[in-house]
Amino acid sequence: MFEYHTLNDLIKLSADNNLEIWEIIQQADMYENDRSESDSFNMMKEMYVAMKNADSMYDGTLRSASNKAGGDGGLLHSYNESGKNICGSFMGKVMEKAIKMGESNACMRRIVAAPTAGSCGVLPAVLLSYEEDFDVAEDDMVKAMYVAACIGKVIAENAFIAGAAGGCQAEIGSASAMAAGALAFLQGGDSSAIINAATLSLKNFLGLVCDPVAGLVEVPCIKRNSYGAVNAVTSAQLSLAGIKSAIAPDDVVDSMRRIGNQLPASLKETSCGGLAITESAQNYLNQSF
């Protein structure tokens, strides 16, 4: 049975047992939940397939309960197809899928919380775009899901994944770290490169507050999914190039916890601070419903 509580534990377990990180996490899941190898893998595949289905069922004509969120995914798709895409095909697709998934969540469509509903667009945007553009076998994508899951589990155990507890760094930051590690794995990175990618990614969101306008998971939440996904790709690329985080992985997670504890309640999903109390936010609220 493999037990892990830190990001460094994952690196050490991988090295000591000559196993890839995803294999360690699968075996831990089998032990903790009394599942067979095939049952564990099929369960994770169901999660990934659910992400694919949610992406394919995006409906740009839908609007959220406020009647304000929806349709931006279609706008981004049109721009990506216009020949003016300045980000390249892959990154443009990542941004588009992240926005679409965030809008689907706001419109009460079925999504996969990864790790939360408010950050549901980050991981699928990176993984689905990679599968489509790099012609990867679906089973390899499922292995990447295990990698993402263990990063999220460590962050949840040692810090937060909920905006109400630690600010948006806990939601978009955690999702971005999960996606960065998963992408580094898909690109052939070893355990150190995977964890380094997650570390670089999480560092960029430390201190990000949770200030939803009108208490809705719309502004600025939906667009932050796109930024989280792009940050994940950037972090994976940096790590795979050999660029190291000067701050140790678990120190970054610990820093997230301390920062989250230091944030006032007004910046933790209460809509009592930040963007939520601006004049623009009030106008948004008045024009909704």
C-alpha positions as CSV (number, residue, x, y, z in Angstrom):
1,M,0.0,0.0,0.0
2,F,1.4,3.4,-1.0
3,E,0.7,6.3,1.4
4,Y,1.5,9.8,0.4
5,H,0.8,13.2,2.1
6,T,3.2,15.6,0.3
7,L,4.4,16.3,-3.2
8,N,7.9,15.2,-2.2
9,D,6.4,11.8,-1.1
10,L,5.2,11.3,-4.7
11,I,8.7,11.8,-6.1
12,K,10.3,9.5,-3.5
13,L,7.7,6.8,-3.9
14,S,8.2,6.9,-7.7
15,A,12.0,6.6,-7.4
16,D,12.0,4.0,-4.6
17,N,9.6,1.7,-6.3
18,N,10.6,2.3,-10.0
19,L,7.0,3.2,-10.8
20,E,5.4,6.1,-12.6
21,I,3.3,8.4,-10.4
22,W,0.1,7.3,-12.0
23,E,0.8,3.7,-11.1
24,I,1.4,4.7,-7.4
25,I,-1.9,6.6,-7.3
26,Q,-3.8,3.8,-8.9
27,Q,-2.5,1.2,-6.4
28,A,-3.3,3.6,-3.5
29,D,-6.9,3.9,-4.9
30,M,-7.2,0.1,-5.2
31,Y,-6.1,-0.3,-1.5
32,E,-8.1,2.6,0.0
33,N,-11.3,1.8,-1.9
34,D,-11.0,-2.0,-2.2
35,R,-11.1,-1.8,-6.0
36,S,-9.5,-4.0,-8.6
37,E,-7.0,-2.6,-11.0
38,S,-9.6,-2.6,-13.8
39,D,-12.3,-1.1,-11.7
40,S,-10.0,1.8,-10.6
41,F,-9.0,2.5,-14.2
42,N,-12.5,2.3,-15.5
43,M,-13.7,4.7,-12.8
44,M,-11.1,7.2,-13.8
45,K,-11.9,6.7,-17.5
46,E,-15.6,7.5,-16.7
47,M,-14.5,10.8,-15.2
48,Y,-12.4,11.6,-18.3
49,V,-15.2,10.6,-20.7
50,A,-17.6,12.8,-18.7
51,M,-15.3,15.7,-19.4
52,K,-15.3,15.0,-23.1
53,N,-19.1,14.7,-23.1
54,A,-19.4,18.0,-21.3
55,D,-17.1,19.7,-23.8
56,S,-18.9,18.3,-26.8
57,M,-22.3,19.3,-25.4
58,Y,-21.5,23.0,-25.0
59,D,-24.4,25.2,-26.1
60,G,-23.5,28.8,-26.8
61,T,-27.1,29.8,-26.9
62,L,-27.6,29.1,-23.2
63,R,-27.5,31.8,-20.5
64,S,-27.0,31.5,-16.8
65,A,-29.6,32.2,-14.2
66,S,-28.4,35.9,-14.2
67,N,-28.9,35.9,-18.0
68,K,-25.4,37.4,-18.3
69,A,-23.0,34.4,-18.6
70,G,-22.9,32.3,-21.8
71,G,-21.8,32.7,-25.4
72,D,-18.2,33.7,-24.9
73,G,-17.0,30.3,-25.8
74,G,-18.6,30.7,-29.2
75,L,-17.0,34.1,-29.6
76,L,-13.6,32.6,-28.9
77,H,-14.2,29.7,-31.2
78,S,-15.0,32.1,-34.1
79,Y,-11.9,34.2,-33.4
80,N,-9.7,31.0,-33.3
81,E,-11.1,30.1,-36.7
82,S,-10.7,33.6,-38.2
83,G,-7.1,33.2,-39.1
84,K,-6.1,35.9,-36.6
85,N,-5.4,33.6,-33.6
86,I,-2.2,35.0,-32.1
87,C,-1.8,32.2,-29.6
88,G,-1.4,29.2,-32.0
89,S,-3.9,26.4,-32.6
90,F,-3.2,24.5,-29.4
91,M,-3.2,27.4,-26.9
92,G,-6.2,28.9,-28.6
93,K,-8.1,25.7,-28.2
94,V,-7.1,25.4,-24.6
95,M,-8.5,28.9,-23.9
96,E,-11.7,28.1,-25.8
97,K,-12.4,24.9,-24.0
98,A,-11.8,26.4,-20.6
99,I,-14.3,29.2,-21.2
100,K,-16.9,26.8,-22.6
101,M,-16.6,24.5,-19.6
102,G,-16.9,27.4,-17.1
103,E,-19.9,28.7,-19.0
104,S,-21.5,25.3,-19.0
105,N,-21.1,25.2,-15.2
106,A,-22.8,28.6,-14.8
107,C,-25.6,27.4,-17.1
108,M,-26.2,24.3,-14.8
109,R,-24.9,21.8,-17.3
110,R,-23.1,18.6,-16.3
111,I,-19.4,19.1,-15.6
112,V,-16.7,17.4,-13.7
113,A,-15.4,19.3,-10.6
114,A,-11.6,19.3,-11.0
115,P,-11.2,20.0,-8.2
116,T,-14.2,22.3,-7.9
117,A,-17.1,23.3,-10.1
118,G,-15.8,26.9,-10.2
119,S,-12.4,25.6,-11.6
120,C,-14.0,22.9,-13.8
121,G,-12.6,24.3,-17.1
122,V,-8.9,24.2,-16.4
123,L,-8.0,20.5,-16.4
124,P,-10.3,19.4,-19.3
125,A,-9.2,22.3,-21.4
126,V,-5.6,21.2,-21.2
127,L,-6.2,17.4,-21.5
128,L,-8.9,17.4,-24.2
129,S,-6.9,19.8,-26.3
130,Y,-3.8,17.7,-25.9
131,E,-5.6,14.5,-26.9
132,E,-7.1,16.2,-30.0
133,D,-3.9,17.9,-31.2
134,F,-1.3,15.2,-30.3
135,D,-3.3,12.1,-31.2
136,V,-2.8,10.4,-27.8
137,A,-4.5,7.2,-26.8
138,E,-7.4,7.7,-24.4
139,D,-5.8,5.3,-21.9
140,D,-2.8,7.6,-21.7
141,M,-5.2,10.5,-20.9
142,V,-6.7,8.4,-18.1
143,K,-3.2,7.9,-16.7
144,A,-2.8,11.7,-16.7
145,M,-6.0,12.0,-14.7
146,Y,-4.4,9.9,-11.9
147,V,-1.5,12.3,-11.9
148,A,-3.8,15.3,-11.7
149,A,-5.8,13.7,-8.9
150,C,-2.8,13.1,-6.7
151,I,-1.6,16.7,-7.0
152,G,-5.1,17.9,-6.0
153,K,-5.3,15.4,-3.1
154,V,-2.0,16.7,-1.7
155,I,-3.1,20.3,-2.0
156,A,-6.4,19.6,-0.4
157,E,-4.8,17.7,2.5
158,N,-2.2,20.4,3.2
159,A,-4.0,23.6,2.2
160,F,-7.3,24.2,0.5
161,I,-9.2,23.6,-2.7
162,A,-12.3,25.7,-1.8
163,G,-12.5,29.4,-2.5
164,A,-14.4,29.9,0.7
165,A,-11.5,28.5,2.7
166,G,-8.5,29.9,0.9
167,G,-9.5,32.3,-1.9
168,C,-9.4,31.6,-5.6
169,Q,-5.8,30.5,-5.4
170,A,-7.3,27.3,-3.8
171,E,-9.6,26.7,-6.8
172,I,-8.0,28.0,-10.0
173,G,-4.5,27.6,-8.5
174,S,-5.0,24.0,-7.6
175,A,-6.7,23.2,-10.9
176,S,-3.8,24.8,-12.8
177,A,-1.2,22.8,-10.8
178,M,-3.1,19.6,-11.5
179,A,-3.3,20.3,-15.2
180,A,0.4,21.3,-15.4
181,G,1.5,18.1,-13.8
182,A,-0.7,16.0,-16.0
183,L,0.6,17.7,-19.1
184,A,4.2,17.3,-18.1
185,F,3.4,13.6,-17.6
186,L,1.9,13.3,-21.1
187,Q,5.0,15.0,-22.6
188,G,7.2,12.3,-21.0
189,G,8.4,14.2,-17.9
190,D,9.6,12.1,-15.0
191,S,8.2,12.5,-11.5
192,S,10.4,15.4,-10.6
193,A,9.4,17.3,-13.8
194,I,5.8,16.6,-13.1
195,I,5.9,17.9,-9.6
196,N,8.0,20.9,-10.6
197,A,5.5,21.8,-13.3
198,A,2.7,21.7,-10.7
199,T,4.9,23.8,-8.4
200,L,5.6,26.5,-11.0
201,S,1.9,26.7,-11.8
202,L,0.7,27.0,-8.3
203,K,3.2,29.7,-7.4
204,N,1.6,32.0,-10.0
205,F,-1.7,32.0,-8.3
206,L,-0.7,32.5,-4.7
207,G,-2.7,35.3,-3.2
208,L,-5.5,35.2,-5.8
209,V,-8.7,36.2,-4.0
210,C,-12.2,34.8,-4.4
211,D,-14.4,37.8,-5.1
212,P,-17.4,36.6,-7.2
213,V,-19.7,39.3,-8.4
214,A,-23.2,38.9,-6.9
215,G,-22.1,35.7,-5.3
216,L,-22.3,33.9,-8.7
217,V,-19.7,31.6,-10.2
218,E,-19.6,33.9,-13.3
219,V,-17.5,37.0,-12.9
220,P,-14.5,36.8,-12.7
221,C,-14.6,33.0,-12.3
222,I,-15.3,31.8,-15.8
223,K,-12.5,33.8,-17.5
224,R,-10.1,32.7,-14.7
225,N,-10.5,29.1,-15.9
226,S,-8.9,30.2,-19.2
227,Y,-6.0,31.9,-17.4
228,G,-5.5,28.8,-15.2
229,A,-5.3,26.6,-18.3
230,V,-2.8,28.8,-20.1
231,N,-0.7,29.0,-17.0
232,A,-0.7,25.2,-16.7
233,V,0.7,24.9,-20.3
234,T,3.3,27.5,-19.6
235,S,4.4,25.8,-16.4
236,A,4.7,22.4,-18.0
237,Q,6.8,23.8,-20.8
238,L,9.1,25.6,-18.4
239,S,9.5,22.4,-16.3
240,L,10.2,20.2,-19.3
241,A,12.8,22.6,-20.5
242,G,14.6,22.1,-17.2
243,I,13.7,25.3,-15.5
244,K,13.3,24.6,-11.7
245,S,11.3,26.3,-9.1
246,A,13.5,28.0,-6.5
247,I,10.9,27.2,-3.9
248,A,10.4,23.6,-2.9
249,P,7.1,22.1,-3.9
250,D,5.7,21.5,-0.5
251,D,6.9,24.9,0.7
252,V,4.7,26.4,-2.1
253,V,1.7,24.4,-0.8
254,D,2.4,25.5,2.7
255,S,2.6,29.1,1.6
256,M,-0.8,28.8,-0.1
257,R,-2.2,27.6,3.3
258,R,-0.7,30.5,5.2
259,I,-1.8,33.1,2.6
260,G,-5.3,31.7,2.6
261,N,-5.5,31.9,6.4
262,Q,-4.3,35.5,6.2
263,L,-6.9,36.5,3.7
264,P,-9.9,38.3,5.3
265,A,-13.4,36.8,5.0
266,S,-14.3,39.6,2.5
267,L,-11.9,38.0,0.0
268,K,-13.1,34.4,0.4
269,E,-16.3,33.9,-1.6
270,T,-18.4,36.3,0.4
271,S,-18.7,38.9,-2.3
272,C,-17.9,41.6,0.3
273,G,-14.6,42.7,-1.2
274,G,-12.4,42.9,-4.3
275,L,-14.1,43.1,-7.7
276,A,-17.5,42.2,-6.1
277,I,-17.9,45.7,-4.5
278,T,-17.0,47.8,-7.5
279,E,-19.4,50.1,-9.3
280,S,-19.1,47.9,-12.3
281,A,-20.2,44.9,-10.2
282,Q,-23.2,46.7,-9.0
283,N,-24.2,47.6,-12.6
284,Y,-23.8,43.9,-13.5
285,L,-26.1,42.9,-10.7
286,N,-28.7,45.5,-11.6
287,Q,-28.7,44.3,-15.2
288,S,-29.1,40.7,-14.2
289,F,-32.2,38.7,-13.3
